[in-house]
């Protein structure tokens, strides 16, 4: 019989999970709310139930939220009751369904991929009902739902979602027309999806999408105009469809038909696409993974992340169209700070290079190149950002030495797109590309373009075309004597980088780089930084000038005053005045972004220094949080969440987070260290939801990772608060635990253990500890030992994690086995423990089971348990190992009557093969049987453990004894070590001392 499996937790009705997954906190909470609703309404008529719920809702905010969430969950899990529950929900809700809308958005952003089929269907049904009811905020839910429709995915679930949302938009057209942003977002989404739905079986869906987009573009063109130039790119991809062809004619030749304010296609092409549209074509999971790669993964260590992304999202023929969405997102949305740009974090050009080289379709490759260069074509330095055009030039620059064919392909595309993009606008496209190249040199992304354009690795025809198109950039650089010192150093270092770029990415293997390439032949770590960009990190007053111009005069004056002041107290006063101005004025997104850029630049020294004081006292902590940047935190702490200024400051902080990711853990530190912030740690959750990530778990993990990399002392200081304030995010997986044990030393480990034992810190709980310990099996040795030490500091019964034995292999998991062995020796063996121990496969070198059984046998004398779940062979193997282990000791385990009787019983019922294999073990039972029929004097000479231990005793006097002696001598031949040890300990062969 097979060993009994670990008890599986009951499957929830909301999310898909495996037996080893920890129970999801959100699902648990929603189930509790369902239980509350059912307890209030069980056995009541419909009217009585409604009265009971109404009375409960009136008691307070908590009861209102519990009832609303309980009814919401019943809508998702009980389709038959959905209509009635929604009606009750509409009647009982006292906040305009806000509680429900927030929870829907949370599920869409964090849990949608894990939803079971019924809740997923019901969620879309609920959104349809919210739209039909005209609930305020339903447009935001629809836009979040649109984001979940993946590009390049024609699986049934994704097609169903695309069609279901489209049906809502078509059915509720009048409602849709009231929201300009929803119109633009839905048109952008479905124009992109039309490309994926060209298969014959999808033509009916595609036609619905075409009709919807055409209708919206013709009726509400000015609302769609806010999309910007990427609207033209998407329309180009579907231009061959008949209805789209007619729209194109009007777009090019009769723009007034679409709108009197529309002057022509050039008006669209010169408008930069807003980030929110580029971001809407990536699912939350894709976006989180890309943001992680561009802010946390070091260059040279990205292969496993890219491989995962490739398997998950880019492995099918249809998924090739997704590459354009990813490239547009990286160019237009992911704008790292100067600090990240100058670090060894994986650069954007490297990810784009990987996306280009792994493309398996010529059409997709051409579209991907257009996506990369799209902002070049009508680039205006006054309106557009250098960050949108930087990745293309750096891909070409870094590919020249290791992969000149990639550089050549991109340069050729850049030259040919000028006359071919749209012939009537050739001069404008030429000017746009010229502006881009000129701005690249002006901003010193590259010091010179001649080494790129006139490189001998390019074929003669391409070099000739480049000289013809861009003669201004093909002249050789100035003589060395005229070059500035820092420029010469930068160029030299950059060439040093290029000399090591071999193997940067490989078309044939569809990867970008290998982990082992991080080290050069001499064993030194590779330098991955791109040094010309690093020059931008130098502190110069001009650094904030471009952003200052985007601020009004009053704000500009205050920011300049902040820049000139070095006294901390004065800086704090000025910063408070800036915060007051932000709260007084209606800042738009562009102004908010400019202000955030100014602050990130001005406070960069603060973010480079250590945060936690060397000596931690109340005074030193208060002094550490009395810095100018903390003024934003302080103002947030003192505000009520329903204050209008609260959301404005949160948006300001979220924008600053985009420019300076360290702001996240600095906020956590302030909330922990400041007296003014006592009890306000949950403010961080509001901050996380306001960021571009929009997800508490992801934001918290990224901030703690940044803290881990910058300051381990601070990480340990924050750990107790983070675990206690955010248990749902920290205890359900081992992500944060791994960050901690990867960097702490033995002193910090001991301090954390003390926090645990004093009750200040809980790092494990019963429902998830097993899963986390299983995850830890892949960690480094010290990390695993630290994890087990922290686990043992908790008072969690060992039975909770004993099923981990099924996962442990003696050669691969010595750390876990040794920790478990030491803990088991302190335990009184239970039935479950013995089962698990004996269920381990028997191997001659694996002494785990034998050692713990021997320990239990020595200390407990006897231990009985029901072993029906174990195979006979497993039990006999371990018993035989135990017999051999005890053979040279005085332990009397095998002289106990119950053990010998059990062996007799087993011997009588097993087959001949087992009798032969375990003959020495069964010999003990035979001798016991013989001893029962002999006089007492003879019985006293019975062997203590096995026939083998009787060497040196008088020779046998009957046939049975002779047989036993023969068996013992055979065993001595096959296992010589035991007898040698015994002889070595004897004073003389056959001496009386035996």
N, C-alpha and C positions, 0 to 999 in steps of 0.2 A: 504493500500500500504506500501511496505517496504521503509525504508529510503534510500536515494541515496548513493551509495558507493563512497568512495574517488576516485578521478580521477586517473586511472592507467596510468603509464608512458608507452609510446610505447615500445613494445618488440624489442630489438636489433636482428640483424640477425646472430650474432656470438656466444653469450653466453646465456645459459639458466638463467632466473632470475624470481623472483616473483614480484608482484606489490609493495611490501614494500622494496625491495632491492634498494640500491642506484645505480645509473648508474655507470657501471664499467668504470674507467678512461682509461684503455687500449682500451676498445671497443670504447669509445668516440673518442679517438685520431685516431684510425684506420678509424672510420667513417668520421672524418674530412678530413683525407687524401684521402678517396674515393671521397668525395665532391670536393676536389681540382682537382683530375684527371678528374672527370666528367665535371667540369666547363671548363677545358682546352680543352676537346675533343668533347663536345656536338655539334652536327650539322656538324661535320667535316668528311671528308672521312678518310679512314684508313691511307693513306699516310700523309694527312694534320695533323691528330691527332698525328701521330708519330713525325712529325716535331715540333709540338707545345710542346709535352712532352720533346723532346730533347732540345729545346731552354730553357725551364723552368729549366731542370736539370742543365744546364750550368751556371745558375745564382749563385749557391752556394751550400754549404753542406746541409743547411736546405731544400732547394727546392728539392735537390736530394733525401734526406731521405723521404720527403713527397710523392713524386711521386712513389718511390719504395714501400713504405708501402701501398699506395693506390692501386697499381697494385697487391700487395701481398694479400690485403684484398679482392679484386675482385676475385682473384683465389679461395679464401676460400668460398665466398658467392655466386658466380655466375658460376656454373659449365659449363654453355653453353659458357661463355666467357673465361674459364680458359686457354685453349690452346693459344689463341691470347694474353691474358694478360701475360702469362709466357714468350712468345716469346718477347714481348715488354720489359718485365722486364730484360731478359737476354741481350737485346741490350742496354738498358739504364743504367744498373748498372755499376758504375765506381769504385766499391770497391770489385769486385769479389763476389757479393751477400752477403757481410758481414752484412749489415743492416737487410736483410731478415733472415739470419741464426741466428742472435742474437734474433730477434723477435720470430722465431720458437721455439728456446730453451726456451725463456721466457714463451711462451704459454704452451709448454710441461711441464715445471716445476711448473707453477702457475695456469694455467687455463684449463688444458686438461680435467679434470673431468666436467667442466662446458660447454664445447663446445657443440653446437647443432649438430645434426647428420650430416647435410650437410657439415659444416666446418670441422668436424672430418674426414669425408671421403676425402674431398678435401685436407686436410693437409697431409694425407698419400700419396695422388696422387702427391702433390707438392714435397714431399721428394723423391718419386720415380723418378720424373723428374730431381731433383737436382743430384741424384746419376747417372742417365743416362748421364747427361751432364758433369759428372766428376768434379763438383764444389768442390773446396778445402774447407774442413771443413764439408762436408756432412757426413763423417764418425762419427763425433761427434754428429750430429743430430740423426743419426741412433742409436747410443748408448743411447742417451737420450730417444728415442722412445722405445727401448728395455726395459728401466727401467719402462715404463708405463704399460708393460704387467704384470699383477699381478699374483703371484703364488696362487694356491688354489682357483682359480676363473674360473668357466666354464660358465659364462654368455655369451650371444651371442656377446655383444660388445667386451669382452675381447678375445674371440676365434677369432673374426674377425680381431682384431688388431694383434694377434699372427700370424695368417696365412698371413695377408697382408705384414707384415714386413719380414716374412720368404720368401714369393714370391719375394720380392725385392732382398734379399740376394741370392736366387737361380738364378734369372734372370741376376743379375750383379755379377756373381761369380768372374770373372777376376778382377773386381774392388775391391771386398772384399779381395781377396788374397794379395792385395798390403798393407793392414793394419794389422799388427800382433795383435794389441790390439783389433781391431774389430773382428778378427777371434776368439780370446780367449773369448771375452765378449759374442759373439753370441753363441758359443758352450756351454759356462757355462749356458746361459739363457735357451737354448732349451733342454739341458740335464735335467735341472730342470723341465721344463714344460712337458716333456714326461710323467712323473709320473702322472700328472693331467689328461692326455688325454687317459685313458684306456677304457672308455665307448665304446660300439659297434658303436655308431653314430660318434665317434671321431677317429676311427681307421685310416681313410685316412689321416687326419691331422697328427696323430702320426707317420705314416709311412714316411711322408715327413720330419718330424723333425728328425727321426732316420737316414734317408738317408743323410740328411744335416750334422748331427753331425759325422757320420761314415766317410763321405767324407773328412771333414775338419780334423778330428783326424788322418786319414791315410795320407793325403797329407801334412798337416802342423802341425805335432805333436809337434815340438819344439816351435812353436808359442803358442800352447795350454799348454805346460809345464809350462809357467809362471803363470798359475792359482794357482799351488801349490797343497797341500794335499786334498783340497776340491774337486778337479777333481776326485779323487779316490772315495770319498764319493758319488758323484752324479752317477758315473759309477756303483757303487754297487747297487744303487736303481733301475737301469734298466738292470741289468746283465742277467735277465731271457729272455730278447728279443733276438731272434736268432742271429741277426747281432752283437749285443753287446757281446753275448757269444763268438763269434769268435774273436772279438777285445780283450776280456779279455784273451783269450788263448795266443795271441801274446804279450800282455802286461806283462803276468806272465812268459811265457816260451820262447819267441822269441822277446825280446824288440828291437833288432837291425833292425827288419823289419820295425818298426815304424820310427826309426831314428838312424843313426850310433852313434849319441852323447848320446842316451838314454841308461842308464845302467840297468834299471829295476824299478820295482814299488817302491822300497825303496827310490830311488832318488826323486820321487814325494812326498812320505809320510813325508820326512824330511824337505820339503820346506813349510814354513808358507804361507797361502793364503793371498794375498794382500787385503787390505781393499776395494779397488774399486770393486772387484768381489763380496764380501759379501754384499756390499751396493747396487749393481745393482739389487738384487732380492727383494728389497723393493721399492714400488712406492714412489714418492716424498712426498705424503701425509702421508703414513705410517712412513717414515723416520722422517719427521718433528714432528709427534706426539710422537714418541719414544724419540727423542732428547729432546723434551719438558719435558716429564715425568722424564727423568734421569738428568735433569739439573735445573728444576724449581719447580717440585711438591714435597711437603714435605711428608715424610713417615707418613702414617696414614690418608692422605687426597687424596689417589690415587684411591679410589674405583670408583668414577664417571668417571674418565679418563679411567680406565680399562673397565668399563661397556660400555662406548662409543666405545672403540676399539673392544671389543668383538662383539657388535652388528654390527659394520661396516665391520669387516674383518674376524671374527672367528665363525660366527653363523651357517655355513652350514657344512655338512659332508665332502665336498670336501676341505673346507678351513683348515682342520686339518693339511695338509701337509705344510701349511705356518708357523707353529710353529717352524719347523727346521730352516727356513730362519731367523726368528726373533731371535732365540737363538744364531745362528751363528753370526748374526749382533751385538747383544749385547756383546757377548764375544770378538769378533774380531775387532769391530769398535768403540764401545762406551767405551772409556777409560777416565774416569773422572780424574780431577786433584786431588792432595792430599787434597786441601781445600774442594772440593766437597765430597770426600770420608769421611772426618772427620766431615761433617755437617749433618743436619737432612734431606737432600735431599733423595728422594726415591732411595735406592740402587739397583744395577743391580740384585743382587741375589733375591730380593723380586719380581721383574718383572718375572724373570725366574721361581721362585717358583709358581707364579700365572699361567704362561703358562703351566707348568707341571701338576698342580693340576686340571686345567680346561680341560685337553685333554679328548676327548670322544672316542678315537679309540686306541686299543692296539698297532696296527702297528705304528700309529703316535706317541704314547707315547714312544715306543722303539726307533724310529728314533730320537725323541727329546732328549732322554738320550744320544744317540750316538753323536748328535750335541753338547751337553753340554760338553762331555768328549773328543771330537775329538782331541783337541790340547794336551791332556794329553798323548796320545798313543805313540807319538814320540817326546816328549818334550825335547828340548835342551836348557839349561839355557843361553848359549852363543848367540843363535839365536832367541829364542822365548821369549815372554813377560809374566811376572807374571800376567798381567791383563787378559790374555786369559784363565788362569786356576783358577783364584781367585773365579769367581761366583759359580763354582761347589762345592768347599769346603765350601763356606759360606752358600749355600742352605742347605747342609747336617748339618752343624754346628747349624744354627738357627732353623732347623726343629726338632732337636732331642727332645726337651722338649714338644712342643705343638703337633707335628705330627711325632712321631718316625717311623711310617710306611713309610713316604716319605724318611727319612734318610736311613732306612733299604733297601728300593728298590734301591736307588742310590748306596749305598755301595755294595750291591749284584751285581749290574750291573758292577761296577768298577772291582770287583774280577773276574767275569766270562768273561769279554771282553778280558782279557789277553790271555787265551788259545784259545778263539774262534774267535777273530777278523781275524787273518790269521795265522794258525798253524806254517807255515815255519818261521814266524817272531815273534814267541812268546817271545823269549828272548829280542828282541828289544822293544816290547810293554811293557814287564815287566820293562825294564830299563827306558822307557819313563814315566811310571806311578810312578816309584820310584823317578826319577828326579823331577817330579812334586811335590810329597809330601815333598821331601827334600827341594826344593826351597820355598815351602809354609812356612815351619818352619824357613828357613834361613831368609826370608823376614818378618817373624813374622806376617803373615796373621793370623795364629793361633799359640799360644805359645806351645801347646802340642797337639798331635793327640790321645794319649791314652784315654782321656775322650770321644772321638768320637768312636774309634775303639773297645774299651772294655767296652762299656756302658751297664749296666744291662737291659736297655730297649730293647736292641737287642736280638734276639733269640740265643740260644746256638750254633746252627749250623753256623750261620753267624759270630758270634764272633770267633768261631774256625777257620773258613775259613780266616778271616782277620788276625788272629795270624799266620796262616800257610803262607799266602802270604806276610805279612808285619810285621815280628817279630820285626824289628828295631823300628817301630813306636808304638808298643803296650805296651812297658814298661811304668810303672807309672812315673810321673814327679819326679824331684829331690826333696829331703826333703825341707820343707819350709825355713829352716835356710840358704839354699844355693841359694835361689831365690833372684834375684835383686829386689830392692824396687819397681821400676816403673813397673816391670813385675807383681809383686804380686798385685799391685793396678789395673793394667789392667785386670788381670784375675778376680779379685773381682768384678770390675765394669761390666765385661762381663757377669759374672754369674747373676749379678743384672738385666741386660738386659734380659737374658734368663728366669729369673723368671717371667717376664712380657710378655712372647711371646705367651701366650695362645690366641687362636683365630687368629693366624697369617694368616692362610688361610685355607679354608674349601673346601674339595672335593665336598660335597653335594650341596653347594650353588654357586659353580663356581665363587667365589670371593676371593680376597686376604686378605683384611681387611676392617673393617668398620670405618667410620669417628669417631664414638663415642668411639672407642677403644683407641683414642689418650690420653684419660685422665684415670688415675687409680682410684681405689675406694676412695682414700683420696682426690680426686680432683686435684692432682698435675699432671702437664703435663708429659706424658711418655718420657723417655729418649730413643731415637731410635738409637743413634749413636753406631757404632761398634768400641769400644775403642782400640783394638789392632792395627787397621789400623791407628788410630790417632797418634800413636807413630811416624809414618813416617813424620809427619808435623814438628817435632823438627828440628831446624836448625843445621845441621852438615855438615862439608865440604864434607863428603863422599856421601852426597845426590846426587851430580852431577857427581860423578866419572864414573858411567856406561855410561853416555851420553858423557862425555869428551873423552872417549876412541874411540868414533865413529867420532870424529873430527880430522882433520889433525893437525900437530904439531903447525903451525903458529896460527891457530884459537884457538887451545887448550890453548896456552900461553896467548892469549888475554882474553879469558874467565876466566882463573885463575887470571889474573891481575885484572879483573873487580870484581872478588869475594873478593880479598884481600883489595881492595881500599874502604875506607869509605867516602872520600871526594867527594861531589856531582860534583864539577867542573871536578875533575880528572876522575870520573866515566863517565861523559859525553864525555870527550875526548877519553877514551878507547872505549866507545860505538860507537862513530863515526868511529873509526878505524875498529871495528867489522863490521859495516855496509859497509864500503869500501871494506873489504875482501869478504863479501857476494856478493857484486856487481861485484867484479873482478873474483871470482871463480865460477865454474859450480857446484853448490850444487845439489846433488841428494836428493830424498825424505827422505831417512834415515838420512842424515846429517842435512837436514832442520828440521826434527823432533827432532833430538838430540839437536840442537841449541835452538829450541823453549823450550824444556824441561829445559835446563840450564837457560835461561832467565826468565822463569816463576818461577823457584825456587829462583833465585837470587833477583828478584824484588817483591817477595811476600809481603814484608813489605809495599812497595809502594801501592800495591793493597788493603791492609787492612786499610790504613789510609784514612782520609778525603781528598777529592780532592779540593773542592771549598774553597777559603780562607774565614776566618771569616768576614773580611771587604773587600768588593769588590771594588778594584781600578785598574787602568791600570797597576800599578807597581805590585800589589799583584797577578793579573792574569798572567802576564808575568812570574813572579817568579814560580807560580804553574805549568807552562808548561815547565819549564826549568829542567826537570828531565831526567835521562838517558833513561828511556823507551820511552820518547817523541822524542828521536833522530830518531827513525824509522818513526814516523809521520812527523817530520820536513823534512826528506829527500824525503818522498813521495810527500809532498806538493810542493816542489821545482822542481819536475820532470814533464816532459810532459808524457801524457799517452801512447804515441807511443814509448817512450824510453824503451829499453829492460830491463833496471834495474827496471823500474816501476813494471812490472809484477813479477819480482823476489822478490822485497820487499813486494808486496801484498801477494805472496805465503807464505813468511816468517811470515807476520802478521796473515794470515789465520791459519797457523800451530800453532802460539802462542795462537790464539783464542781457538783452541782445548784444549790447556793445561790450559788456564786462561780466562774463558768467560768474565771477567770484562774488558778485553782489548777493547771490543766493545764500551761501554759507555765512556771509557777513551778517545778513538779516537774522539767520538762525542764532548766531552768536549774540547779537544785540538782544533778541527776545529772551535769551537765557541769562545774560549777564546784567542787563539793566534793571534797576529797581522799578523804574517807570513801566517796564513791560511785564511785570510779574503777573503770571496767569494769562498772558496774551499769546502764548505760543501758537495757537490755532490761527493767528493772523497769517502765518506762513502758508496755510492752505489756501486762503484767499489770493495770496500772491501767486502761488503755483497755478491756480486756475486762470489768472489774468495773463500769464505768460503765453508765448507762442506754443509751448508744449501743451498747456491746458490740462495737465494731468499731475496730480499730487505725487503719485508713486514715482513716475519718471523724473520729475523735477527734483524730488528729494534725493533720489539715488544719484543723479548727476551732480547735485551740489555736494553731497557727501563724498563723492569720488574726487571732486575738485579739492575739497578740504583735505582728503587723504593724501593727495599728491603735493599739497602745499605745506601742511602743518599737522603732523601726527599728534602732537600735544593737544591741539585744538580739537581734533577728531575725538580723542578720548574724553575731553572735557564735555563735548556735546553729546556723546553717546547715551548716557543715562536719560537725558531729557528727550532725545529723539525717540528712543524706544518707548518711553512712558507716554509721550504725547501723541505718537503716531503708530500705535500697535498694529493697526490694520496694514500699514505699509511696510513695517519692519519685521514682523514676526511670521509673515506668511511665506517668506522665502529666505534663502541664505545669502542674498546679494549683499546686503549691508554687512552682515557678519563676516563674509569673505574679505570685504574691504578692510575691516578692522584687524582681523588676525593676520592679514598679509603684511602689515607694517608695524604692529606693536612689538615692543621688546618684552622681556620677561618681567620687568618691573611694572610696566603698564598692564600686562596680563594679570599680575597679582592684584593691582589696584581695582581692575574691573571685577575680579572674583570677590573682592571685599565688598564692592558696591552690590553685587548680587546677594551675598550672604547677609548684608544689612537691610535688604529689601528695597534698595534704591534703584535697582536695575533688574529687569526681567528680559532675557534674551531668547528664551524658549518657552513654548507652551505645549501642552500635551497634543493638541490636534495637528501641529505642524513640525514638531521636533524630529520625528522619524524621517520625514521628507528632507529636512535640512541636513541631517547627519548623512543621509545617502548622497546628497549633493556634495558634501565635503570630502567624499572618498577620492575625488579627483584633484584635491588641493595639495599644496606642498606639505612636506612632513611637519614642519613647525606649525603651520596653519592648522593642520588636523589635530595635533596635540593640544594646541591652544583651544580649539573648538571643544574638545572632549573635557578639558579642564573647566571651561566655562559651563558646559552642560552639567558636570558633576557638582558644581557649586550650587546648582538649583536642586530643589527637592522634588524631582520628577521620578516616579517609580520606574525601576529598570524594565519592568514588563512592558512599558510603553514603547521602548525602542528595541526590545529583544528581537523582533522580526528582521532587524538589519542583518542578523547572522546569515540570512538567506542570500545576501548580496556580497558577503565577504569571502575573498579568495586569499589563501594563506600567503601567496607570493606577491599579490598585488596590493593587499591592504593590511600590512603589518601594524601600522599605527592604530587603526581602529581595533584590530584584534587584541593588541596588547592592552589598550585602555579598557576594553570590554572584559578581558580576562581578569584584570585587577579588580574591576568592580564586581564581577560575578563571584569572585572568591569571598566577598563580604556578604553575599546574599544567601538566604536559605532557599534551596532549590524548590521552585514550584513546578507544577505539572507542565506549564507552558514553557518554562525555561529548559527543563530536561528534554522536552520534545524538540525545541529549536537546536539545542546543543547536539543531540543525537541525529538530527536531520542533516548535519553537515556531511558532505562526501568524505569518505575515508581515504586518506593518502598517507603513505609511510612517513613523509617529511612534515606533515601537518600534525603538530602535537597539541593543538588547541583543545579538542574534545577530550583527549586522554588526560591532559593535565587538570582540567577542571573537574572531570569525573573522579580522578584520583584525590583531588583536594576535598571534594564533597564526601568521598568514601572515607577518607581519613578523619574528617572532622565530624561527620554526622553519623558514622557507623552504618546507618541504613537509610535508604530513601526509596520510597515506593511511589510510582506514578503510573497512570494509565497510558500504555504505550501502543495502544491499538492503531494509532495513526501512522506508526513507523513500520518500515519493512523489517522482516526477520533478519535479513542480511545486514542491514545497517546496525541493528542492535548487537548482533554477534561479532561484527568487525570491531566495534568500539569496546565490547567486553573483552575480546581477545587482546586488543592493544592494552587494556587496563591490566589484564592478567600478566602480560609481559613486563609492564611497568612496575608491578608490585612484586615480581618474582624474587627480587633480591632484598626485600624489606621484611620487616616483622609484622606488616599490616595483615590483619586477619579478616579482610573483607570477604575473601572466597572461602572462609571456613564457616560462615554464617549459614545456618540451616535453611532459611528462606531462599538464599541465593542458590545453594546447591540443589534444593528441590525444584527450583525454577529451571535450572539447567537440565535436570532429569526430564522434566516435562517437555522442554523444547526438543531435547534429543529424541524423545519417543515420537514426536510428531513431524520432524523435518526429514528431508529426503537424504539419499546416500551421498550426494555431492556435498551437501552442507556438513554431513557427519565426517566425511573425509577431510574437508577443508579446515574444520574447527575441531579436529580430533583431540588436540591437546587440551582444549577448553572443556570438551565433554569428558575427558579422562578424569577431571576433578569430580564430576558427578558419579562416574563409575566407582571411583575409590570411596566416595561417600556411601554409595550403595553397599559396597563390600564391607565397609566399616560397621554398618548397621548389624551385620550377621556375625561379627567377631566378638570375642571376650573384651572386656574393658581394657585389660593390659595391652592387648594388641591395638585397640582403637586409639590409645594415646600416642601411637607411633605414626598416625596418619599424617600425610604431608601438609604443610602449612599453605602452600600456594599451588605448586605444580610438581609433577614428577621430576622436573629438571632440577629442583632445589634439593634433591636428596643425594646429590653426588657425595661420595665418601661414606654413606651409610652402608650397613651390612648388606650383602647381596640378597636378591629376592629368593624366596623359598618356594614359590609356586609359579605356575604358568602365567597367571594374570599379572603378577608382579614383574615377571620377566618381560612380558609384553610392554608394560609401562616403562621399564628400564630401557628397553630397545628404542621405544619412541623417544625417550629423553636423549639417548645418545645420538640419534639421528638429528635431533634439533640442535645438539651441541655442534655437530658438523656444519650445519647450515648457518648457525648464528654463533660464531666463536667468541664474540666480545664478552657476553655475560659470564661464561665460565672463567674467562681470563681474569676478569675483575675479582671473581670470588676466590680464585686460587691465590691471587696477589695478596688478598687480605688474610689468608690462612697462614699459620705459623709452620705447619708441616702437613704433607698430604695424609689424609686419613687420621689426623690428630684427634685426641679426645675432646679438644675444644669445640669441634663441630657438634 
